[in-house]
Amino acid sequence: MFEILTGPGAPIPPYEGAPRWDFRAAHDILTGNGLLPSEDNSDGFFLMHDVWNVAICRVQRGEIERPRTQAERATWDEAMTAYEKVLSGAGWTIVRANKVAVVVCAPAATEPPTTVHVHRQDVGHHTLIFEGHPAIVCALRMHLGGVTAGTDGYRAYSHTDRLITSGDIPECARALALHYGLPVPVQIRS
């Protein structure tokens, strides 16, 4: 399942602000099956966030609303059915499908596909390094401002010192993985 993302032909290496891994995988599966993405409002699909899922939506004749004429509706409905069929055939769970969007969830990994190593630097300071990506060295700093230590936990910073999120170590590791376009769940090693 995750070979699309990490194997030969992976679309992009992880980088700061990368598209979510499941977006890249859904895009690759759809295009690999001959379904075209919309470019400059051309007929095709586009992807949207649906909380932690991926919504596949349709553009037809520059519109994102289902057409009114019967012939154009048939084309629209065929495309929506194709999106659903292709992704369910690839093992994705169909969360819901209607005339506007097909919302999917990537198959659950049997083992975490991403490993992060947490190294304690000092009291309340850690570095996180993603296995296989030694150039991505992130920081966790305990957040003490205005709350009891540990309530808000840590603040997670990217390798460019950009604040990404706050929370406990697993929450921060997951948010950083998503920020770099790496697949989740994340395995944490000390």
C-alpha positions in Angstrom: 0.0 0.0 0.0 2.7 2.5 0.9 4.9 1.5 -2.0 3.4 4.4 -4.0 4.7 6.8 -1.4 8.1 5.5 -0.6 9.1 3.2 -3.4 10.4 3.9 -6.9 8.5 6.6 -8.6 7.4 8.3 -5.3 6.1 11.6 -6.4 8.1 13.9 -4.1 10.5 13.5 -1.2 9.4 15.0 2.1 9.8 18.7 2.4 8.3 21.4 4.6 4.7 22.1 3.7 4.4 19.1 1.4 1.0 17.9 0.4 -0.4 15.2 2.7 0.8 11.7 1.8 -2.8 10.4 1.4 -3.5 13.2 -1.1 -0.5 12.2 -3.2 -1.4 8.6 -3.0 -5.0 9.2 -4.0 -3.9 11.4 -6.9 -1.4 8.8 -8.1 -4.0 6.0 -7.9 -6.6 8.0 -9.9 -4.1 9.2 -12.5 -2.6 5.8 -12.8 -6.0 4.5 -13.8 -6.4 7.1 -16.5 -8.6 9.6 -14.5 -7.4 13.1 -15.1 -7.1 15.9 -12.6 -8.7 19.2 -13.3 -6.2 21.8 -14.5 -7.3 25.4 -15.0 -11.0 24.3 -14.6 -10.7 21.6 -17.2 -12.9 18.5 -16.8 -11.5 16.2 -14.1 -11.1 15.7 -10.4 -9.6 17.8 -7.6 -8.9 16.8 -4.0 -10.0 18.5 -0.8 -9.5 17.9 3.0 -12.4 16.2 4.8 -10.9 16.3 8.3 -8.5 13.3 8.2 -10.0 11.9 5.0 -9.6 12.8 1.3 -12.6 14.2 -0.7 -12.5 13.7 -4.5 -14.6 16.3 -6.2 -15.5 16.9 -9.9 -15.0 19.8 -12.2 -17.0 19.7 -15.4 -17.1 22.6 -17.9 -15.4 24.7 -15.3 -18.2 24.1 -12.7 -18.1 22.2 -9.4 -21.8 21.8 -9.2 -23.5 18.8 -10.8 -24.9 19.7 -14.2 -28.6 20.2 -14.9 -28.9 18.5 -18.3 -29.4 14.8 -18.4 -26.5 14.0 -20.8 -24.0 16.1 -18.7 -25.3 14.6 -15.5 -24.6 11.1 -16.9 -21.0 12.1 -17.6 -20.7 13.5 -14.1 -22.2 10.5 -12.4 -19.9 8.1 -14.5 -16.9 10.0 -13.3 -17.9 10.0 -9.6 -18.6 6.2 -9.9 -15.2 5.7 -11.5 -13.4 7.6 -8.6 -15.2 5.4 -6.1 -14.5 2.2 -8.0 -10.8 2.9 -8.5 -10.1 3.8 -4.9 -12.2 1.1 -3.4 -10.4 -1.4 -5.7 -7.1 -0.1 -4.4 -8.2 -0.9 -0.8 -9.3 2.5 0.3 -12.4 2.8 2.5 -15.3 4.7 1.1 -16.4 6.9 4.0 -19.3 8.3 1.9 -20.1 8.9 -1.7 -22.7 11.2 -3.1 -23.3 13.3 -6.2 -20.8 15.9 -5.0 -17.9 14.1 -3.6 -16.4 10.7 -2.9 -14.8 10.8 0.6 -12.1 8.1 1.1 -9.8 6.9 3.8 -6.4 5.3 3.0 -6.0 1.7 4.1 -4.7 1.3 7.6 -1.0 0.3 7.8 -0.2 -2.9 9.6 2.9 -1.3 10.9 3.7 2.4 11.2 5.2 3.5 7.9 7.1 6.4 9.4 9.6 6.2 12.3 10.9 9.3 14.2 13.8 9.2 16.6 13.4 11.4 19.7 16.6 12.6 21.3 16.6 14.4 24.6 18.9 17.4 24.5 18.2 19.1 27.8 15.3 19.4 30.3 12.3 20.1 28.1 14.2 20.1 24.8 14.2 17.3 22.3 15.2 16.8 18.7 13.1 14.7 16.3 14.8 13.1 13.3 12.7 11.1 10.8 14.3 7.8 9.8 15.7 7.9 6.3 15.6 11.7 6.3 18.5 12.9 8.4 18.3 16.5 7.1 14.9 16.9 8.7 15.8 17.7 12.3 12.9 19.2 14.2 12.7 20.5 17.7 10.3 19.9 20.7 10.4 22.5 23.4 8.4 22.3 26.6 5.7 24.9 26.7 5.5 26.6 30.1 3.8 29.9 29.2 0.6 30.5 31.2 -0.2 26.8 31.9 1.1 24.2 34.2 4.0 22.3 32.7 2.8 19.3 30.8 -0.8 20.6 30.3 0.0 22.0 26.8 3.0 19.8 26.6 5.5 20.7 23.9 5.7 23.0 21.0 6.9 21.3 17.8 9.1 23.3 15.4 10.1 22.4 11.9 13.8 22.2 10.8 13.4 25.9 9.8 12.2 26.8 13.3 8.6 27.3 12.2 6.0 26.5 14.9 3.9 23.6 13.7 1.7 22.5 16.7 1.7 21.9 20.4 0.8 18.9 22.4 2.3 15.7 23.8 5.2 14.0 22.0 3.0 11.6 19.9 0.8 14.5 18.8 3.8 16.6 17.8 5.4 13.7 15.9 2.3 13.1 13.9 1.8 16.7 13.1 5.4 17.1 12.0 5.1 14.0 9.8 2.0 15.4 8.1 3.8 18.8 7.7 6.5 17.0 5.7 4.1 14.9 3.7 5.2 11.6 5.4 2.7 8.8 6.0 1.1 8.3 9.4 0.8 6.6 11.9 4.2 7.4 13.3 6.4 5.1 15.4 8.4 6.9 18.0 11.8 5.6 19.2 14.1 7.1 21.8 
